[in-house]
Every structure is written in structure tokens, then in C-alpha cells.
Amino acid sequence: MGYVHIKKEKCIGCEQCVVVCPFEALFMKDGIVEVIPDKCKECRKCLPACPTEALYLERRERRGQRPEHGIDVTVDLPPELARYKGVWVMVEQQDGTPHSVSWELMGEGLKISQKLGVELSAVVLGENVDGIRREAFQYGAQNVYVIDDPVLKDYRTYPYTFAMTKLVNKHKPEILLMGATSLGRDLAGAVATSLKTGLTADCTKLDVDEAARVLLQTRPAFGGNIMATILCANHRPQMSTVRPRVMSRPYKDESRDGTPIVEQLGLAEEKIRTKFIEFIPDAVAHVVNLDDADIIVAGGRGVGCDEGFSVLKELAEVLGAELGASRAAVEAGWIDYEHQVGQTGKTVRPKIYFACGISGAIQHLVGMQNSDVIIAINNDPNAAIFSVATYGIVGDMHKIVPELIKQFKDKKNK
Ligand SMILES: Cc1cc2nc3c(=O)[nH]c(=O)nc-3n(C[C@H](O)[C@H](O)[C@H](O)COP(=O)(O)OP(=O)(O)OC[C@H]3O[C@@H](n4cnc5c(N)ncnc54)[C@H](O)[C@@H]3O)c2cc1C
């Protein structure tokens, strides 16, 4: 970690740097400024404040101490934003049922908050949300901010944005995480705009530069050809959305509870233009449930035709699995989009993922590589899918899949 150094012969003891330092890393001793290296966050506020150029920053690279993540993080935070502290997770709910991605984010949020030495807090918005508030404590929240108001019963962009903006402006978290669900994507964009901060959508990995307190937000970029790590160094809060099933759900400690921090919404229904009339669920989305599947049997271009998917369907039925697909299979019209796994489809995390006739393009891998066990069947021994597979079967899937069906059926009937 780098920190500010002082050329003592140049220091005139004016204390200007001490005044502007947001981290109390500088103090006066015998008429000359001293630095507490552990407290310095390299924010550089002090450098222009010094009239005699007595301060300089020793950069990490120069001392051969680049951080493990290899990214050079430079922060120029206004003092009022440097005061933002804590990690928040928005707990998404519909009709009183929390979305599992929120708990997955609690696990990730806890890791980040521990690295930063701050508290993990959950935000629960809605009506009659006491049960969810308790669950948030059980999943590891140290604080739970609650706005319980009939206006928030059903999701609408404006009142939810109003509520979240109000909470952030009052309590000032440095990081705010939301699920990359339909609701989360809509809300996160609106909240980031209202708070005039940055948002990195659809992250697949989160980490933090502890010294600079900057969130390292990794997501596929340029059509999935590269993984980009995006920083929001100079605005707060740092906001990310993460897709369901990317992170693992933490342990739920049923004995935990706490006292929520209850805030008032302060927004009357008459002030809201959008009215909730009816919720009409997407019929297909309820038939295909890749999110919660323990086993997924997925097919790609190697399946060859739509009848090929009937064979995969039979395997899925024998195993009690859901049917997945690569984009190539969807685009060929062999199977509906709702089955697509990958960057522009679903992110899944089953116990077992069968990849049949799928090459393993990065856009597919980002959607399934966190599965517990991956079984790949491909006639090309060099296919990229084998690089993430737990078990690989090299051969013609049209011979192997019927044999698997036979074997599993025999085992079941014994
Ligand atoms: C912006 C963008 C977003 C994308 N989003 C997604 C996404 O969400 N999901 C996704 O899947 N793709 C996505 N893609 C497309 C992706 O780049 C690949 O083109 C796609 O995943 C390839 O599908 P595939 O593996 O089924 O087909 P191919 O790459 O053609 O692979 C077919 C595989 O089947 C094998 N095979 C052939 N015959 C047999 C046989 N008889 N037995 C066994 N193996 C056989 C071949 O050896 C080959 O490895 C995206 C691309 C872009 C640019």
C-alpha cells in the first residue's frame, strides 16, 4: 500500500494538509506535519493543499508492491464522499417472498464488509416485511434498514427509487449491491441516476481494494470476449448488480435477530403517477425453472436438430432435470429462448450440469461455470468446454446420451 511522504525540509507547518485530509492520516508534531501510513488512503487531497510542495505520494509500483489484483487504483474523493461507510444489500421481495439473489449477495457483501472493516446492512422495502427483515439478520446483516409502507406494496420505479435514495442520502453507505433481476436492473439504474453515482450491471465477480476502499466489479465486456474490471473510484456509493446464482448463498443462522432501523417513506400515493393494476406472470418463465434446478441437461449445436432435443428431454425426465440450451441451439429454432444459458440467457448454478454438443464459448461458460459438477459430452477432444468440466466424455452424443438414458433407467428400476 502506498502513502503520502513528507519532505521535512520543505514543510512550513501551515497545517493546510491536516485540515483537508478526510482520513485523519496527518498530524502536527514539533511544528512539522507527520503521516500515519496505515490511515493514508492515497486520496491525494493533501497534495494540492500544500503551498510548498512538501508532500508526495510514493506509488505502489515504485516500491514493487502492486496489490494482488494487479489494478492500479487511484482515488480522488471529495471529503464529503470519503465519509461514506458500510456495505448495503437491497433485499428484493415480491408479495412478501424474498428473491434468493438477495441472500447470495449477503454472503458476498459480508466478505467485502469484513475486508473493509465495516458493517453489512440490508435494506428491506415493501409492506408487511417483518418476516424478511428477520431473515436478513439470519443471513448475516448487522443492520437492517426498513421502510414499511402501503405505497411500496408492489414494485414501481418511482417510489422505490425515492425510498432508496432517501436512505442512502441519510445513512451514506460506500457500497450498494442489488440483484440483476428485472426489478433490480430497473431500480439500480434509477437509483444510480438519482444519486449521481456509477453503476456496474451484471457483475460476475466482486472484490475490493482494501487500501483505496474501491470495489472491483468484474463483468463480461465487448460481447463477452473479455472480462473487464470496472471501478467507481470517485463517487459514492459504488453500485453493482449481480445475477442470480453467480454467488453462493451463505449459512442461515436461524437464532439471529436484531432491531431494525425503521425509516418513514414520506411519499403519498397521490404523488405517484404510475398505478399498479395487475401482475400477470410470464407463463413460460414459470414452466422453465433453470434458476432453482438441481440438475440441468443442456444441448448445443451438436444436438443437430429439434428431434435431438427430444432425446435430451428424455434424459432430463429420467434425472428430474430441467432442459437448458446454448444460444446456437436457440437461434437454430430447436428450443425456446427461456432455456438459454449464458451471457444473454440465464446464469445457473445446479449441482450437476450436462453440456451435450456445446463447444464452451465464453458467453456460455459465464452462465454455467459455477455449477458444482459439469459433465461435458463432445466429439472434439479440444473443445473449450472440457476446460471447465469435472468429467469429460469424448464421443458422439447421439450414441452416448441414449446409453446414459438406458443406464439411469436401469438403475432406477433396480
Ligand atoms: C454478445 C453475445 C452474447 C452471447 N450470449 C450467449 C449465451 O447467452 N449463451 C450461449 O450459449 N452463447 C452465447 N453467445 C454465442 C456464443 O458465442 C457461441 O456462439 C455459442 O455458445 C455456441 O453454441 P454451441 O456451443 O452450441 O455451438 P458450437 O460452438 O457450434 O459448438 C458445437 C459443439 O458441438 C460439438 N459436436 C458436434 N456434433 C457433435 C456430436 N454428434 N456429439 C458431440 N459433440 C458434437 C462440436 O464439437 C462443438 O464443440 C453469445 C455471443 C455473443 C457475441
The ligand as an SDF file (V2000), in Angstrom:
LIG
                    3D

 53 58  0  0  0  0  0  0  0  0999 V2000
  -22.9420  -10.8020  -27.3250 C   0  0  0  0  0  0  0  0  0  0  0  0
  -23.0350  -12.3060  -27.3770 C   0  0  0  0  0  0  0  0  0  0  0  0
  -23.8010  -12.9510  -26.4390 C   0  0  0  0  0  0  0  0  0  0  0  0
  -23.8980  -14.3450  -26.4370 C   0  0  0  0  0  0  0  0  0  0  0  0
  -24.6580  -14.9550  -25.4940 N   0  0  0  0  0  0  0  0  0  0  0  0
  -24.6740  -16.3100  -25.4580 C   0  0  0  0  0  0  0  0  0  0  0  0
  -25.3920  -17.0150  -24.4370 C   0  0  0  0  0  0  0  0  0  0  0  0
  -26.0610  -16.4240  -23.5830 O   0  0  0  0  0  0  0  0  0  0  0  0
  -25.3570  -18.3570  -24.4460 N   0  0  0  0  0  0  0  0  0  0  0  0
  -24.6600  -19.0840  -25.3700 C   0  0  0  0  0  0  0  0  0  0  0  0
  -24.6690  -20.3280  -25.2960 O   0  0  0  0  0  0  0  0  0  0  0  0
  -23.9900  -18.4460  -26.3600 N   0  0  0  0  0  0  0  0  0  0  0  0
  -23.9930  -17.0910  -26.4420 C   0  0  0  0  0  0  0  0  0  0  0  0
  -23.3370  -16.4810  -27.4570 N   0  0  0  0  0  0  0  0  0  0  0  0
  -22.8610  -17.2960  -28.5680 C   0  0  0  0  0  0  0  0  0  0  0  0
  -21.5460  -17.9760  -28.2990 C   0  0  0  0  0  0  0  0  0  0  0  0
  -20.5010  -17.1100  -28.6780 O   0  0  0  0  0  0  0  0  0  0  0  0
  -21.4230  -19.2660  -29.1250 C   0  0  0  0  0  0  0  0  0  0  0  0
  -21.6130  -18.9660  -30.4800 O   0  0  0  0  0  0  0  0  0  0  0  0
  -22.4340  -20.3490  -28.7300 C   0  0  0  0  0  0  0  0  0  0  0  0
  -22.4010  -20.5680  -27.3370 O   0  0  0  0  0  0  0  0  0  0  0  0
  -22.0800  -21.6160  -29.4510 C   0  0  0  0  0  0  0  0  0  0  0  0
  -23.0420  -22.6030  -29.1680 O   0  0  0  0  0  0  0  0  0  0  0  0
  -22.6590  -24.1290  -29.2700 P   0  0  0  0  0  0  0  0  0  0  0  0
  -21.5440  -24.4370  -28.3390 O   0  0  0  0  0  0  0  0  0  0  0  0
  -23.9290  -24.8930  -29.1010 O   0  0  0  0  0  0  0  0  0  0  0  0
  -22.2420  -24.2640  -30.7920 O   0  0  0  0  0  0  0  0  0  0  0  0
  -20.8060  -24.5190  -31.4180 P   0  0  0  0  0  0  0  0  0  0  0  0
  -19.8290  -23.5480  -30.9480 O   0  0  0  0  0  0  0  0  0  0  0  0
  -21.0300  -24.6460  -32.8730 O   0  0  0  0  0  0  0  0  0  0  0  0
  -20.3850  -25.9260  -30.8240 O   0  0  0  0  0  0  0  0  0  0  0  0
  -20.9910  -27.1250  -31.1180 C   0  0  0  0  0  0  0  0  0  0  0  0
  -20.1850  -28.2180  -30.4330 C   0  0  0  0  0  0  0  0  0  0  0  0
  -20.8330  -29.4510  -30.6050 O   0  0  0  0  0  0  0  0  0  0  0  0
  -19.8310  -30.4430  -30.8560 C   0  0  0  0  0  0  0  0  0  0  0  0
  -20.4970  -31.5040  -31.5780 N   0  0  0  0  0  0  0  0  0  0  0  0
  -20.9420  -31.5080  -32.8450 C   0  0  0  0  0  0  0  0  0  0  0  0
  -21.5270  -32.6820  -33.1450 N   0  0  0  0  0  0  0  0  0  0  0  0
  -21.4390  -33.4400  -32.0110 C   0  0  0  0  0  0  0  0  0  0  0  0
  -21.8500  -34.7550  -31.6920 C   0  0  0  0  0  0  0  0  0  0  0  0
  -22.5080  -35.5350  -32.5700 N   0  0  0  0  0  0  0  0  0  0  0  0
  -21.5580  -35.2310  -30.4530 N   0  0  0  0  0  0  0  0  0  0  0  0
  -20.8960  -34.4770  -29.5400 C   0  0  0  0  0  0  0  0  0  0  0  0
  -20.4880  -33.2250  -29.8010 N   0  0  0  0  0  0  0  0  0  0  0  0
  -20.7640  -32.7090  -31.0280 C   0  0  0  0  0  0  0  0  0  0  0  0
  -18.7590  -29.7150  -31.6360 C   0  0  0  0  0  0  0  0  0  0  0  0
  -17.5110  -30.3840  -31.4890 O   0  0  0  0  0  0  0  0  0  0  0  0
  -18.7610  -28.3550  -30.9830 C   0  0  0  0  0  0  0  0  0  0  0  0
  -17.8310  -28.2980  -29.9290 O   0  0  0  0  0  0  0  0  0  0  0  0
  -23.2280  -15.0900  -27.4400 C   0  0  0  0  0  0  0  0  0  0  0  0
  -22.4540  -14.4180  -28.3820 C   0  0  0  0  0  0  0  0  0  0  0  0
  -22.3530  -13.0600  -28.3480 C   0  0  0  0  0  0  0  0  0  0  0  0
  -21.5000  -12.3570  -29.3620 C   0  0  0  0  0  0  0  0  0  0  0  0
  1  2  1  0
  2  3  1  0
  2 52  2  0
  3  4  2  0
  4  5  1  0
  4 50  1  0
  5  6  2  0
  6  7  1  0
  6 13  1  0
  7  8  2  0
  7  9  1  0
  9 10  1  0
 10 11  2  0
 10 12  1  0
 12 13  2  0
 13 14  1  0
 14 15  1  0
 14 50  1  0
 15 16  1  0
 16 17  1  0
 16 18  1  0
 18 19  1  0
 18 20  1  0
 20 21  1  0
 20 22  1  0
 22 23  1  0
 23 24  1  0
 24 25  2  0
 24 26  1  0
 24 27  1  0
 27 28  1  0
 28 29  2  0
 28 30  1  0
 28 31  1  0
 31 32  1  0
 32 33  1  0
 33 34  1  0
 33 48  1  0
 34 35  1  0
 35 36  1  0
 35 46  1  0
 36 37  1  0
 36 45  1  0
 37 38  2  0
 38 39  1  0
 39 40  1  0
 39 45  2  0
 40 41  1  0
 40 42  2  0
 42 43  1  0
 43 44  2  0
 44 45  1  0
 46 47  1  0
 46 48  1  0
 48 49  1  0
 50 51  2  0
 51 52  1  0
 52 53  1  0
M  END
$$$$
